[in-house]
Amino acid sequence: MSAVIHLQALGLTEYEARAYTALLALGRAVPARVARQAGIPRPKIYETLERLEGRGLAAKVGQNPLEYAPLSAREYLARARRSFDDRLGALDRDLSRLAPDPAPEAVYHLYGEAAIRSLCEDLTLNARHSLYIAGEASFAEHLERLTPRGVELRRSHLTGLPGIAAEGQRAFLLARDGEAALIAHFIVEGGVGDPHGVHTHNPVIIHLIEGYVNLASLQAASG
């Protein structure tokens, strides 16, 4: 059951997750019925329900007989989301102290098509106001579909411009928000070598890519 798996990912034990989903299905039930519904051994159901009560996911609604009812799944998800956001914020602060932001002039090398495509997708999904993309049409179309709404997208082919790839390679360019850029070289079918590229926050390279893509767009429009 997928809900059980997701609840476990949020920190519940398997028995807790199964008991909670059983309670949601039953609405209100004695422990023995919850155990049958959830497939939990009878000796374990009482401590499991008590732990759910401690987590704010269940409550006793009767004593004779003893019954439990589930508390709001929506409220639990809201609490879990706040807790996760708090943890992410704390992690971000800790990591920032350990590893400051890279210098703008730093250049990071990429090797392999999977790594290049994955980074292009991440850069595209995180765009806030502008994207410049040029190169392989099918991949550019894929990134265009991933582009967040409201982001200005400038996309072009590289035909008719001075070549920036060696023979047997296809260049691919991407610049995002004036903050990050990627230059990649894919290998043509039957070509020799492996796809490779660089990723940088260097403003000079970013502006060069933006200018190159703009020039390619103008060439296409005038042609």
Secondary structure, DSSP 8 states (H G I E B T S, - for coil): -HHHHHHHHTT--HHHHHHHHHHHHHSSB-HHHHHHHHT--HHHHHHHHHHHHHTTSEEEEEETTEEEEE--HHHHHHHHHHHHHHHHHHHHHHHHHHS----TT-EEEEESHHHHHHHHHHHHHT-SSEEEEEE-HHHHHHHHHHS-TT-EEEEE--TTS---S-TTEEEEEEEETTTEEEEEEEE-TT-SS--EEEEE--HHHHHHHHHHHHHHHHHHHH-
